[in-house]
Amino acid sequence: MKTKLLYFPLLAAVLGGCAQFPSGGPGSTTLLHPSAGERIQTITPEKAAAEAKNLRNQQRQAVAQAVATLREYAERHPYSGTLLAGDVLQIRLWSYSGLNLSSANGSGLIATNLSPVTVDPQGRIDLPYLPSLRVAGDTPAIAAQAIARAYAKRQTMEAPQAQVRVAHQAQGVWIYGAGNRHFLPWTPHGWTLAQALSGVSGGNSSGSGWASSAMHHSTSVHVVAHGRMLASLPIAQALRKHIPLVPGERLVEISGAPVRVSILGSGMRKPDIYGFDGNVPVSEVLAKAGGLNGNTANYRYVLLYHPEANGRMELAVFHWDSGAGFLASQRYLVRNNSVLYVSSQPIVKLNRALNLLLNIALPAQVFKEVATQPTGAVGIPVQTGN
């Protein structure tokens, strides 16, 4: 009697199922077949440099367009200097008689400083002996003339004169960010975008103490007026440009990384979603993710998916088995919402198949030693005659 182990069908079945073993995603060769609307190109150092230059030009054009939009809006909506509901007014009166609320000066004029008064929602103010005087829409000088005429008409003052000063502006700029909001009252000098973001006007700090801490984590700012966004700018560019603001505008500071990249594939050490302050080279993205996994990575194909302006997807291929591929990855800038993928090497799947085969063969050997009856099962010893 001799024993014959029928392992050949088992071996064929195991090796035939290699493609079914999990490997952390599809292989590179599978992804290199373009799908509908997808463009595939191998990135050389020259192509990478040209793409980086093109991306920077697009960003400069976007910034220039945003600055032009904001400046044009400020020109079309100049500050009128008129009083509005919510303005707090400081009013001073002069007369020869009437409201004898203070001592006369050397010229016989009596100066009277009234308590601060707020323009109500109907645009009116209430003064002593002069209730419900409409001032909304008037400049402070015109409002002062209206007050003097009203007192003269009531004959409560002789030759009255008035001065109106805005003690607190209801108009101004709102800044939203980091879960907080801050109001910057309008000043005679106005506000620029850079001053509003830094909390400084005319060389003087607003004193709020929020600016430096709020901006520390902000990366971009949206300028909103009348419920619509006028433009969006990176914080760094907004601080460099002279952009006048208009009362009523709202600045929304956006925190978080402007460039987010998904790192996938079993060929990476630390696959995850990473954020960057700007467009960085592919090599920097790989470095932040811990680099390639030396035991599994198919370093010949480093694949980068990124959306194009026309809505299509592009697959950029970097060959890391050559110096040109390394140089190209150092020059090529990654865009927002890109996906970087590195698969495992094909040999990894074969190794997994062989390990599985060995794990199955060892119990079969044990069965061979203890088997006493022929079973005819695949992989189990079968007793046959000579």
C-alpha positions in Angstrom: 0.0 0.0 0.0 1.2 3.5 -0.7 -0.2 6.9 0.2 -1.0 9.4 -2.5 -1.8 13.0 -1.4 -4.1 14.7 -3.9 -2.8 18.3 -3.2 -2.8 19.4 -6.9 -6.5 20.4 -7.1 -6.1 22.2 -3.8 -3.0 24.1 -5.0 -4.8 25.1 -8.2 -7.8 26.3 -6.3 -5.8 28.4 -3.9 -3.6 30.0 -6.5 -6.6 30.6 -8.7 -8.2 32.6 -5.9 -5.2 35.0 -5.4 -7.1 37.8 -6.9 -9.8 37.4 -4.2 -7.4 38.1 -1.3 -7.9 41.6 0.3 -4.9 43.9 -0.4 -6.1 47.3 0.8 -7.6 48.3 -2.6 -7.2 47.6 -6.3 -3.9 47.1 -8.0 -2.2 49.9 -9.9 -2.6 48.2 -13.3 -6.4 48.1 -12.7 -6.5 51.9 -12.1 -4.3 52.7 -15.1 -7.2 51.9 -17.5 -9.0 55.2 -18.0 -12.7 55.4 -17.3 -15.2 57.8 -18.9 -14.1 61.5 -18.5 -10.8 60.6 -17.0 -7.4 61.7 -18.2 -4.2 59.8 -17.4 -0.7 61.3 -17.8 2.7 60.3 -16.6 4.3 63.2 -14.8 7.8 64.2 -15.8 9.8 67.0 -14.1 9.1 69.3 -17.0 5.3 68.6 -16.8 5.4 69.1 -13.1 7.1 72.5 -13.3 4.6 73.6 -16.0 1.6 72.4 -14.0 2.9 74.2 -10.9 3.4 77.5 -12.9 -0.1 77.2 -14.3 -1.7 76.6 -10.9 0.1 79.7 -9.4 -1.1 81.8 -12.3 -4.6 80.7 -11.7 -4.4 81.6 -8.0 -2.9 85.0 -8.8 -5.8 85.7 -11.3 -8.3 84.6 -8.7 -6.9 86.9 -6.1 -6.7 89.8 -8.6 -10.4 89.2 -9.5 -11.5 89.2 -5.9 -9.6 92.4 -5.1 -11.1 94.1 -8.1 -14.6 93.0 -7.2 -14.3 94.4 -3.6 -12.7 97.7 -4.7 -15.5 98.2 -7.3 -18.2 97.5 -4.8 -16.6 100.1 -2.4 -16.6 102.7 -5.2 -20.3 102.0 -6.1 -21.3 102.2 -2.4 -19.4 105.2 -0.9 -20.0 106.0 2.7 -22.5 108.8 2.9 -21.9 109.8 6.5 -25.7 110.0 7.2 -27.3 109.1 10.5 -29.0 105.8 10.9 -31.1 104.0 13.5 -29.0 102.9 16.4 -26.5 105.8 16.1 -25.7 107.4 19.5 -25.5 111.2 19.2 -23.7 113.7 21.4 -25.5 117.1 21.0 -24.3 120.5 22.2 -26.5 123.6 22.2 -25.7 127.3 22.4 -28.2 130.1 23.1 -28.7 133.5 24.8 -31.7 132.3 26.8 -34.0 129.3 27.0 -32.6 126.1 28.4 -30.7 127.6 31.2 -28.9 124.4 32.1 -25.4 125.8 32.5 -23.6 129.1 33.2 -23.1 131.7 30.6 -19.7 132.3 29.1 -18.0 135.6 28.6 -19.9 136.4 25.4 -23.3 135.8 27.0 -23.8 132.4 25.2 -25.1 129.5 27.3 -23.5 126.2 26.3 -25.6 123.1 27.1 -24.3 119.5 26.7 -27.3 117.1 26.4 -27.1 113.5 27.5 -26.3 111.1 24.7 -29.3 110.2 22.6 -29.9 107.2 20.4 -31.7 107.3 17.0 -34.7 105.1 17.4 -35.8 102.4 14.8 -38.0 105.1 13.1 -35.0 107.4 12.7 -36.1 109.9 15.3 -34.6 111.4 18.5 -36.2 112.9 21.6 -34.7 116.1 23.0 -35.9 118.3 25.9 -38.9 120.3 24.7 -38.4 118.8 21.3 -39.8 115.3 21.0 -39.7 113.1 17.9 -37.4 114.9 15.6 -36.4 112.9 12.5 -32.7 112.9 11.7 -32.1 109.6 9.9 -30.7 110.1 6.5 -29.2 113.5 7.5 -25.5 114.2 8.0 -24.6 115.4 11.4 -24.3 119.0 10.1 -27.8 118.9 8.5 -29.2 117.4 11.7 -27.6 120.2 13.8 -29.3 122.8 11.6 -32.7 121.0 11.9 -32.3 121.0 15.7 -31.5 124.7 15.8 -34.5 125.6 13.6 -36.8 123.4 15.7 -35.8 125.1 18.9 -36.1 128.6 17.3 -39.5 127.7 16.0 -40.7 126.8 19.5 -39.1 130.0 20.8 -37.6 128.2 23.8 -34.1 129.5 22.9 -32.9 132.7 21.5 -30.7 132.4 18.4 -30.0 128.7 19.1 -27.1 126.9 17.6 -26.4 123.1 17.7 -23.5 120.7 17.2 -24.1 117.0 16.5 -21.4 114.4 16.9 -21.7 110.7 16.5 -20.5 109.1 19.7 -21.1 105.6 18.6 -21.8 104.4 15.0 -24.5 101.8 14.5 -22.9 101.3 11.1 -19.7 99.3 10.9 -18.3 95.9 10.0 -19.1 92.6 11.5 -16.5 89.9 11.7 -17.4 86.3 12.3 -15.0 83.5 13.1 -14.0 80.8 15.6 -17.6 80.7 16.9 -17.6 84.4 17.8 -18.6 87.7 16.3 -17.1 91.1 16.7 -18.4 94.5 15.7 -16.1 97.3 14.5 -17.9 100.7 14.5 -17.3 102.9 11.5 -14.7 105.6 11.9 -14.1 108.9 10.1 -11.2 107.2 8.3 -13.2 104.1 7.5 -11.8 100.6 7.5 -9.8 98.6 5.1 -10.0 94.8 4.9 -6.5 94.4 6.4 -7.3 96.8 9.3 -10.6 95.1 10.1 -8.9 91.7 10.1 -6.1 92.9 12.4 -8.4 95.0 14.6 -6.5 98.3 13.8 -7.8 101.5 12.3 -5.8 104.6 11.6 -2.8 103.2 13.4 -4.8 102.6 16.7 -5.8 99.2 18.0 -9.5 98.6 18.4 -8.7 97.4 21.9 -10.8 94.3 21.5 -7.9 91.9 21.9 -9.6 89.3 19.7 -7.8 90.0 16.4 -4.5 88.2 16.8 -6.1 85.1 18.5 -9.0 84.9 16.0 -6.8 85.2 13.0 -4.2 82.7 14.2 -6.2 79.7 13.0 -8.0 81.4 10.1 -6.9 80.7 6.5 -9.3 82.6 4.4 -12.0 85.3 4.6 -15.4 85.7 2.8 -16.7 89.2 2.3 -20.5 89.3 2.4 -22.8 92.2 1.7 -26.6 92.2 1.5 -26.8 88.5 2.0 -24.4 87.5 -0.9 -20.8 86.7 -0.9 -18.8 89.3 -2.9 -15.4 87.6 -2.8 -13.2 85.2 -1.0 -9.5 85.7 -0.3 -6.7 83.9 1.6 -5.9 85.7 4.8 -2.3 86.3 3.8 -3.4 88.1 0.6 -6.1 90.1 2.3 -3.5 91.5 4.7 -1.3 92.6 1.9 -3.8 94.4 -0.3 -5.4 97.8 0.2 -9.1 97.0 0.0 -11.6 99.6 1.4 -14.7 98.3 3.1 -18.3 99.6 3.2 -20.4 99.9 6.3 -22.7 96.8 6.6 -20.2 94.4 5.1 -19.6 91.1 7.0 -16.3 89.3 7.1 -16.5 85.6 7.7 -13.2 84.0 8.7 -12.8 80.4 7.6 -10.6 78.1 9.7 -9.2 74.8 8.7 -6.8 73.6 6.0 -7.6 75.0 2.5 -6.0 72.0 0.9 -7.2 68.5 2.0 -5.7 65.3 0.6 -6.9 61.7 1.1 -4.1 59.2 1.4 -5.2 55.7 0.5 -3.7 52.3 -0.3 -1.9 49.5 1.5 1.4 50.8 0.1 1.2 53.8 2.5 2.4 53.7 6.1 -0.3 56.1 7.5 -3.3 56.3 5.2 -5.6 59.1 6.3 -6.9 62.6 5.4 -4.4 65.3 5.8 -4.7 69.1 5.7 -2.2 71.7 4.4 -2.1 75.5 4.5 -1.6 75.6 0.7 -0.6 73.7 -2.3 2.4 71.5 -1.5 4.4 69.1 -3.6 3.5 65.4 -3.8 6.7 64.5 -1.9 5.6 66.6 1.1 2.3 64.9 1.2 3.9 61.5 1.1 6.3 62.6 3.9 3.5 63.7 6.1 1.8 60.4 5.7 5.0 58.6 6.9 6.2 57.7 3.4 5.7 54.4 1.5 5.5 51.1 3.2 8.8 49.4 2.3 7.4 45.9 2.7 4.3 46.3 0.5 4.4 49.4 -1.6 4.3 49.2 -5.4 6.7 52.2 -5.7 6.6 52.1 -9.5 3.2 53.7 -9.5 2.4 56.6 -7.2 -1.1 57.7 -8.3 -2.7 61.1 -7.7 -6.3 61.8 -8.6 -7.4 65.4 -8.6 -10.4 67.3 -10.0 -9.9 69.7 -13.0 -11.6 73.0 -13.6 -13.9 71.5 -16.2 -15.2 68.9 -13.8 -13.2 66.0 -15.1 -10.8 63.9 -13.2 -7.1 63.6 -13.9 -4.9 60.7 -12.9 -1.2 61.8 -12.5 1.2 58.9 -12.4 4.7 59.2 -10.8 7.2 56.5 -11.3 9.2 56.2 -8.1 11.6 53.6 -9.6 13.5 56.4 -11.3 15.1 59.7 -10.4 12.8 61.6 -12.8 9.8 60.3 -10.8 11.3 61.6 -7.6 12.1 65.0 -9.1 8.6 65.3 -10.6 6.9 64.6 -7.3 9.0 67.3 -5.7 7.8 69.9 -8.3 4.1 68.8 -8.8 1.7 70.7 -6.5 -1.3 68.9 -5.0 -4.7 70.6 -5.2 -7.6 70.5 -2.8 -9.7 67.4 -2.7 -7.1 65.2 -4.3 -6.6 61.5 -3.6 -3.1 60.0 -3.5 -3.1 56.2 -3.8 -0.3 53.6 -3.6 -1.1 50.0 -4.0 0.8 46.9 -2.8 3.1 45.0 -5.0 1.7 42.0 -6.9 4.1 39.6 -5.1 2.3 40.4 -1.9 -0.8 38.7 -3.1 1.2 35.6 -4.0 2.9 35.5 -0.6 -0.5 35.6 1.0 -1.7 32.7 -1.2 1.3 30.6 -0.3 0.9 31.3 3.4 -2.7 30.2 3.2 -1.6 27.0 1.3 0.9 26.2 4.0 -1.7 26.7 6.7 -4.0 24.2 5.0 -1.2 21.7 4.2 -0.1 21.4 7.8 -3.4 20.0 9.1 -3.5 17.7 6.1 -0.2 16.2 7.1 -1.5 15.6 10.5 -4.6 13.9 9.1 -2.3 11.6 7.0 -0.6 10.3 10.2 -3.8 9.5 12.0 -6.0 8.4 9.1 -7.0 4.8 9.3 -9.8 4.7 6.8 -9.8 5.9 3.2 -12.1 8.8 2.7 -11.4 9.9 -0.9 -11.6 13.6 0.2 -9.4 16.1 -1.5 -6.2 16.7 0.5 -6.8 13.6 2.7 -4.6 10.5 2.3 -6.2 7.7 0.2 -5.0 4.1 0.5 -4.5 2.5 -2.8 -3.1 -0.9 -3.9 0.2 -1.6 -5.4 
